[in-house]
């Protein structure tokens, strides 16, 4: 079992077919980036890339870097 709730939620959204830009935006908006592992932030940023919104991924990485 994954011990990172945000990463687990991301995976579950993919497995249940609910993975889309709105779901990803909501996950990121609710995330506490200060306590999110760096690899999880990179995973989320790359997901924006896969959904055709690389600028959102870049913004997320910049926001996380400030924390």
VENSULFEN-V719234 format. One record per residue. RES is the residue in one small letter. SS is DSSP state (helix for helix, strand for strand, loop for the rest). PHI is phi in whole degrees, 0 to 359 (NA if undefined). OMEGA is omega in degrees with one decimal (999 if undefined). Layout:
BEGIN
RES;SS;PHI;OMEGA
RES;SS;PHI;OMEGA
END
This chain:
BEGIN
x;loop;NA;-179.6
x;loop;282;-178.2
x;loop;267;177.1
x;loop;253;-174.7
x;helix;304;-178.7
x;helix;294;178.6
x;helix;293;177.9
x;helix;297;179.1
x;helix;296;177.2
x;helix;300;-179.5
x;helix;297;179.8
x;helix;298;179.0
x;helix;295;177.3
x;helix;291;-176.5
x;helix;294;-178.8
x;loop;266;178.8
x;loop;76;-178.9
x;loop;257;-178.4
x;loop;279;175.8
x;loop;206;-176.1
x;helix;298;179.7
x;helix;297;179.7
x;helix;296;-180.0
x;helix;293;176.4
x;helix;303;-179.3
x;helix;294;178.5
x;helix;299;-177.8
x;helix;292;179.8
x;helix;297;-177.7
x;helix;272;-174.6
x;loop;286;170.8
x;loop;266;-173.6
x;helix;297;179.8
x;helix;296;-179.4
x;helix;251;179.4
x;loop;273;179.0
x;loop;301;-178.7
x;helix;307;-179.6
x;helix;295;176.8
x;helix;290;177.0
x;helix;298;178.3
x;helix;296;176.6
x;helix;302;179.8
x;helix;295;179.1
x;helix;298;179.3
x;helix;291;176.5
x;helix;294;174.8
x;helix;300;177.6
x;helix;301;-179.2
x;helix;296;179.5
x;loop;270;175.1
x;loop;83;-179.3
x;loop;233;-176.6
x;helix;300;179.6
x;helix;294;176.5
x;helix;290;176.3
x;helix;295;177.7
x;helix;297;178.4
x;helix;298;178.5
x;helix;297;179.5
x;helix;298;178.5
x;helix;295;179.3
x;helix;297;-179.4
x;helix;293;-178.8
x;helix;295;180.0
x;loop;285;-177.2
x;loop;270;999
END
